[in-house]
């Protein structure tokens, strides 16, 4: 049985896509595990590690309008809401922190 060049290309593309989707799935699982490993209420040090910035930069970030703060414990920041905030403010995060550079590599 002879296979055409187009069929060979299609098979190679299919295999490449399967591998790419598997890697993306595994990366998503790893990212979720890392996120869930953080405490439910983050401290400023946790935010500095997350954003890969110095504490003075964290001070600037937490003063931004809409940055999530705990309503119960002072100087604590709800992890899940912080990640929602990051997604909503991705442009600011991209240009002012190393968070995206860390996640992509």
N, CA and C atoms as an extended XYZ file, in Angstrom:
315
Properties=species:S:1:pos:R:3:atomname:S:1:resname:S:1:resid:I:1 pbc="F F F"
N         0.842       -1.182        0.000 N   UNK     1
C         0.000        0.000        0.000 CA  UNK     1
C         0.884        1.241        0.000 C   UNK     1
N         0.614        2.149       -0.887 N   UNK     2
C         1.396        3.370       -1.014 CA  UNK     2
C         0.599        4.535       -0.432 C   UNK     2
N         1.305        5.373        0.321 N   UNK     3
C         0.652        6.521        0.949 CA  UNK     3
C         1.062        7.788        0.189 C   UNK     3
N         0.096        8.659       -0.025 N   UNK     4
C         0.391        9.880       -0.771 CA  UNK     4
C         1.090       10.894        0.134 C   UNK     4
N         1.722       11.859       -0.471 N   UNK     5
C         2.408       12.914        0.258 CA  UNK     5
C         1.414       13.711        1.119 C   UNK     5
N         0.223       13.965        0.582 N   UNK     6
C        -0.796       14.701        1.338 CA  UNK     6
C        -1.246       13.906        2.561 C   UNK     6
N        -1.397       12.600        2.412 N   UNK     7
C        -1.792       11.760        3.553 CA  UNK     7
C        -0.688       11.733        4.600 C   UNK     7
N         0.564       11.670        4.147 N   UNK     8
C         1.692       11.684        5.066 CA  UNK     8
C         1.739       13.005        5.842 C   UNK     8
N         1.540       14.116        5.132 N   UNK     9
C         1.513       15.428        5.779 CA  UNK     9
C         0.374       15.505        6.793 C   UNK     9
N        -0.789       14.992        6.412 N   UNK    10
C        -1.948       15.023        7.309 CA  UNK    10
C        -1.681       14.188        8.560 C   UNK    10
N        -1.058       13.035        8.386 N   UNK    11
C        -0.740       12.176        9.529 CA  UNK    11
C         0.278       12.843       10.453 C   UNK    11
N         1.293       13.461        9.853 N   UNK    12
C         2.299       14.162       10.658 CA  UNK    12
C         1.682       15.335       11.416 C   UNK    12
N         0.815       16.080       10.750 N   UNK    13
C         0.131       17.200       11.394 CA  UNK    13
C        -0.730       16.703       12.544 C   UNK    13
N        -1.447       15.627       12.303 N   UNK    14
C        -2.314       15.058       13.334 CA  UNK    14
C        -1.505       14.635       14.558 C   UNK    14
N        -0.397       13.973       14.339 N   UNK    15
C         0.454       13.545       15.448 CA  UNK    15
C         1.062       14.743       16.180 C   UNK    15
N         1.475       15.741       15.440 N   UNK    16
C         2.035       16.954       16.049 CA  UNK    16
C         0.985       17.656       16.905 C   UNK    16
N        -0.244       17.741       16.389 N   UNK    17
C        -1.317       18.380       17.154 CA  UNK    17
C        -1.638       17.592       18.410 C   UNK    17
N        -1.673       16.271       18.318 N   UNK    18
C        -1.937       15.434       19.495 CA  UNK    18
C        -0.882       15.686       20.566 C   UNK    18
N         0.373       15.735       20.152 N   UNK    19
C         1.469       15.972       21.100 CA  UNK    19
C         1.357       17.365       21.716 C   UNK    19
N         1.052       18.347       20.897 N   UNK    20
C         0.920       19.719       21.389 CA  UNK    20
C        -0.240       19.825       22.387 C   UNK    20
N        -1.381       19.223       22.078 N   UNK    21
C        -2.533       19.265       22.982 CA  UNK    21
C        -2.228       18.543       24.292 C   UNK    21
N        -1.511       17.427       24.218 N   UNK    22
C        -1.136       16.694       25.421 CA  UNK    22
C        -0.227       17.539       26.306 C   UNK    22
N         0.746       18.217       25.685 N   UNK    23
C         1.648       19.078       26.446 CA  UNK    23
C         0.892       20.238       27.084 C   UNK    23
N        -0.038       20.829       26.346 N   UNK    24
C        -0.833       21.944       26.884 CA  UNK    24
C        -1.689       21.467       28.056 C   UNK    24
N        -2.265       20.290       27.923 N   UNK    25
C        -3.076       19.712       28.994 CA  UNK    25
C        -2.229       19.497       30.248 C   UNK    25
N        -1.061       18.896       30.065 N   UNK    26
C        -0.178       18.631       31.196 CA  UNK    26
C         0.308       19.929       31.834 C   UNK    26
N         0.601       20.934       31.019 N   UNK    27
C         1.020       22.227       31.558 CA  UNK    27
C        -0.117       22.866       32.353 C   UNK    27
N        -1.337       22.745       31.851 N   UNK    28
C        -2.492       23.269       32.575 CA  UNK    28
C        -2.665       22.598       33.926 C   UNK    28
N        -2.471       21.285       33.961 N   UNK    29
C        -2.559       20.561       35.234 CA  UNK    29
C        -1.472       21.029       36.201 C   UNK    29
N        -0.255       21.173       35.698 N   UNK    30
C         0.845       21.627       36.552 CA  UNK    30
C         0.592       23.038       37.070 C   UNK    30
N         0.098       23.921       36.200 N   UNK    31
C        -0.204       25.290       36.622 CA  UNK    31
C        -1.274       25.298       37.708 C   UNK    31
N        -2.300       24.478       37.526 N   UNK    32
C        -3.378       24.412       38.524 CA  UNK    32
C        -2.854       23.874       39.851 C   UNK    32
N        -1.993       22.858       39.803 N   UNK    33
C        -1.410       22.316       41.036 CA  UNK    33
C        -0.588       23.368       41.762 C   UNK    33
N         0.214       24.119       41.005 N   UNK    34
C         1.023       25.178       41.616 CA  UNK    34
C         0.142       26.246       42.242 C   UNK    34
N        -0.909       26.624       41.535 N   UNK    35
C        -1.813       27.659       42.038 CA  UNK    35
C        -2.496       27.182       43.314 C   UNK    35
N        -2.975       25.937       43.314 N   UNK    36
C        -3.686       25.416       44.481 CA  UNK    36
C        -2.748       25.138       45.651 C   UNK    36
N        -1.451       25.034       45.384 N   UNK    37
C        -0.476       24.811       46.453 CA  UNK    37
C        -0.266       26.072       47.291 C   UNK    37
N        -0.618       27.223       46.738 N   UNK    38
C        -0.492       28.476       47.483 CA  UNK    38
C        -1.548       28.529       48.578 C   UNK    38
N        -1.281       29.256       49.666 N   UNK    39
C        -2.301       29.386       50.713 CA  UNK    39
C        -3.530       30.128       50.190 C   UNK    39
N        -4.653       29.871       50.806 N   UNK    40
C        -5.910       30.501       50.387 CA  UNK    40
C        -5.843       32.016       50.527 C   UNK    40
N        -5.215       32.486       51.594 N   UNK    41
C        -4.993       33.917       51.786 CA  UNK    41
C        -3.498       34.189       51.650 C   UNK    41
N        -3.162       35.022       50.672 N   UNK    42
C        -1.767       35.310       50.380 CA  UNK    42
C        -1.267       36.499       51.189 C   UNK    42
N         0.013       36.445       51.552 N   UNK    43
C         0.692       37.574       52.192 CA  UNK    43
C         1.407       38.359       51.098 C   UNK    43
N         1.911       39.515       51.459 N   UNK    44
C         2.652       40.335       50.490 CA  UNK    44
C         3.852       39.568       49.944 C   UNK    44
N         4.519       38.791       50.777 N   UNK    45
C         5.667       37.983       50.338 CA  UNK    45
C         5.221       36.967       49.286 C   UNK    45
N         4.052       36.353       49.483 N   UNK    46
C         3.519       35.413       48.493 CA  UNK    46
C         3.285       36.119       47.163 C   UNK    46
N         2.739       37.331       47.240 N   UNK    47
C         2.492       38.104       46.021 CA  UNK    47
C         3.808       38.464       45.329 C   UNK    47
N         4.814       38.820       46.118 N   UNK    48
C         6.125       39.145       45.538 CA  UNK    48
C         6.692       37.935       44.801 C   UNK    48
N         6.557       36.765       45.396 N   UNK    49
C         7.026       35.534       44.744 CA  UNK    49
C         6.209       35.235       43.495 C   UNK    49
N         4.905       35.394       43.591 N   UNK    50
C         4.016       35.111       42.466 CA  UNK    50
C         4.323       36.020       41.281 C   UNK    50
N         4.431       37.310       41.545 N   UNK    51
C         4.689       38.277       40.478 CA  UNK    51
C         6.172       38.387       40.126 C   UNK    51
N         7.008       37.801       40.958 N   UNK    52
C         8.469       37.879       40.799 CA  UNK    52
C         8.942       39.330       40.776 C   UNK    52
N         8.503       40.054       41.791 N   UNK    53
C         8.876       41.462       41.939 CA  UNK    53
C         9.267       41.712       43.396 C   UNK    53
N         9.841       42.881       43.641 N   UNK    54
C        10.211       43.283       44.990 CA  UNK    54
C         8.976       43.767       45.756 C   UNK    54
N         9.083       43.763       47.075 N   UNK    55
C         7.959       44.185       47.921 CA  UNK    55
C         7.458       45.598       47.624 C   UNK    55
N         8.333       46.578       47.317 N   UNK    56
C         7.796       47.903       46.962 CA  UNK    56
C         6.869       47.858       45.737 C   UNK    56
N         7.165       46.975       44.790 N   UNK    57
C         6.295       46.832       43.617 CA  UNK    57
C         4.974       46.193       44.017 C   UNK    57
N         5.038       45.253       44.955 N   UNK    58
C         3.797       44.649       45.467 CA  UNK    58
C         2.930       45.729       46.095 C   UNK    58
N         3.545       46.633       46.831 N   UNK    59
C         2.786       47.735       47.436 CA  UNK    59
C         2.043       48.531       46.366 C   UNK    59
N         2.694       48.782       45.250 N   UNK    60
C         2.041       49.506       44.151 CA  UNK    60
C         0.887       48.690       43.564 C   UNK    60
N         1.086       47.408       43.422 N   UNK    61
C         0.052       46.547       42.833 CA  UNK    61
C        -1.163       46.484       43.749 C   UNK    61
N        -0.950       46.263       45.047 N   UNK    62
C        -2.096       46.091       45.947 CA  UNK    62
C        -2.867       47.391       46.149 C   UNK    62
N        -2.250       48.521       45.816 N   UNK    63
C        -2.951       49.809       45.912 CA  UNK    63
C        -3.791       50.102       44.667 C   UNK    63
N        -3.623       49.290       43.651 N   UNK    64
C        -4.401       49.506       42.423 CA  UNK    64
C        -5.887       49.290       42.699 C   UNK    64
N        -6.689       50.105       42.076 N   UNK    65
C        -8.136       49.979       42.243 CA  UNK    65
C        -8.594       48.600       41.793 C   UNK    65
N        -9.351       47.956       42.642 N   UNK    66
C        -9.914       46.654       42.294 CA  UNK    66
C        -9.064       45.467       42.687 C   UNK    66
N        -7.837       45.704       43.201 N   UNK    67
C        -7.030       44.557       43.612 CA  UNK    67
C        -7.712       43.908       44.812 C   UNK    67
N        -7.894       42.586       44.774 N   UNK    68
C        -8.668       41.900       45.829 CA  UNK    68
C        -7.949       41.868       47.176 C   UNK    68
N        -8.692       42.219       48.198 N   UNK    69
C        -8.182       42.190       49.565 CA  UNK    69
C        -9.163       41.396       50.429 C   UNK    69
N        -8.624       40.744       51.432 N   UNK    70
C        -9.473       40.007       52.362 CA  UNK    70
C       -10.338       40.984       53.145 C   UNK    70
N       -11.587       40.642       53.298 N   UNK    71
C       -12.496       41.474       54.088 CA  UNK    71
C       -12.447       41.086       55.564 C   UNK    71
N       -11.784       39.967       55.849 N   UNK    72
C       -11.753       39.444       57.209 CA  UNK    72
C       -10.388       39.651       57.874 C   UNK    72
N        -9.315       39.381       57.137 N   UNK    73
C        -7.968       39.456       57.701 CA  UNK    73
C        -7.199       40.569       56.998 C   UNK    73
N        -6.681       41.491       57.781 N   UNK    74
C        -5.942       42.624       57.213 CA  UNK    74
C        -4.624       42.143       56.594 C   UNK    74
N        -4.221       42.783       55.500 N   UNK    75
C        -2.971       42.496       54.789 CA  UNK    75
C        -2.920       41.065       54.258 C   UNK    75
N        -4.065       40.544       53.849 N   UNK    76
C        -4.141       39.234       53.203 CA  UNK    76
C        -4.967       39.387       51.934 C   UNK    76
N        -4.642       38.538       50.964 N   UNK    77
C        -5.211       38.688       49.633 CA  UNK    77
C        -5.706       37.324       49.162 C   UNK    77
N        -7.010       37.191       48.848 N   UNK    78
C        -7.573       35.895       48.474 CA  UNK    78
C        -6.969       35.361       47.167 C   UNK    78
N        -6.309       34.216       47.285 N   UNK    79
C        -5.588       33.605       46.166 CA  UNK    79
C        -6.410       33.535       44.889 C   UNK    79
N        -7.593       32.947       44.967 N   UNK    80
C        -8.384       32.735       43.753 CA  UNK    80
C        -8.801       34.064       43.120 C   UNK    80
N        -9.127       35.037       43.952 N   UNK    81
C        -9.498       36.351       43.432 CA  UNK    81
C        -8.291       37.070       42.823 C   UNK    81
N        -7.108       36.825       43.383 N   UNK    82
C        -5.889       37.414       42.818 CA  UNK    82
C        -5.666       36.877       41.401 C   UNK    82
N        -5.858       35.567       41.205 N   UNK    83
C        -5.673       35.001       39.867 CA  UNK    83
C        -6.735       35.509       38.895 C   UNK    83
N        -7.942       35.716       39.374 N   UNK    84
C        -8.986       36.315       38.525 CA  UNK    84
C        -8.575       37.737       38.159 C   UNK    84
N        -8.072       38.484       39.144 N   UNK    85
C        -7.604       39.851       38.896 CA  UNK    85
C        -6.477       39.854       37.867 C   UNK    85
N        -5.538       38.921       38.005 N   UNK    86
C        -4.430       38.828       37.043 CA  UNK    86
C        -4.980       38.642       35.640 C   UNK    86
N        -5.923       37.726       35.482 N   UNK    87
C        -6.492       37.476       34.145 CA  UNK    87
C        -7.218       38.697       33.595 C   UNK    87
N        -7.878       39.443       34.459 N   UNK    88
C        -8.583       40.640       34.004 CA  UNK    88
C        -7.622       41.784       33.693 C   UNK    88
N        -6.471       41.771       34.338 N   UNK    89
C        -5.504       42.860       34.189 CA  UNK    89
C        -4.220       42.368       33.526 C   UNK    89
N        -4.365       41.441       32.632 N   UNK    90
C        -3.223       40.756       32.032 CA  UNK    90
C        -2.259       41.716       31.342 C   UNK    90
N        -2.764       42.750       30.743 N   UNK    91
C        -1.887       43.691       30.044 CA  UNK    91
C        -0.955       44.382       31.032 C   UNK    91
N        -1.492       44.868       32.152 N   UNK    92
C        -0.655       45.493       33.167 CA  UNK    92
C         0.374       44.488       33.695 C   UNK    92
N        -0.096       43.306       34.008 N   UNK    93
C         0.778       42.270       34.557 CA  UNK    93
C         1.878       41.936       33.558 C   UNK    93
N         1.530       41.823       32.295 N   UNK    94
C         2.502       41.469       31.254 CA  UNK    94
C         3.619       42.504       31.157 C   UNK    94
N         3.282       43.763       31.196 N   UNK    95
C         4.277       44.808       31.000 CA  UNK    95
C         5.015       45.201       32.275 C   UNK    95
N         4.487       44.841       33.453 N   UNK    96
C         5.086       45.326       34.687 CA  UNK    96
C         5.605       44.238       35.626 C   UNK    96
N         5.474       42.972       35.258 N   UNK    97
C         5.977       41.891       36.106 CA  UNK    97
C         6.600       40.811       35.234 C   UNK    97
N         7.184       39.824       35.888 N   UNK    98
C         7.747       38.675       35.180 CA  UNK    98
C         6.805       37.482       35.201 C   UNK    98
N         5.585       37.651       35.711 N   UNK    99
C         4.659       36.526       35.874 CA  UNK    99
C         4.432       35.781       34.569 C   UNK    99
N         4.119       36.492       33.486 N   UNK   100
C         3.850       35.820       32.214 CA  UNK   100
C         5.107       35.195       31.641 C   UNK   100
N         6.220       35.849       31.791 N   UNK   101
C         7.463       35.295       31.262 CA  UNK   101
C         7.776       33.973       31.951 C   UNK   101
N         7.458       33.878       33.247 N   UNK   102
C         7.679       32.646       33.993 CA  UNK   102
C         6.732       31.564       33.513 C   UNK   102
N         5.468       31.891       33.290 N   UNK   103
C         4.458       30.909       32.922 CA  UNK   103
C         4.680       30.361       31.514 C   UNK   103
N         5.174       31.186       30.611 N   UNK   104
C         5.328       30.778       29.221 CA  UNK   104
C         6.536       29.874       29.032 C   UNK   104
N         7.622       30.134       29.760 N   UNK   105
C         8.832       29.353       29.548 CA  UNK   105
C         8.788       27.976       30.124 C   UNK   105
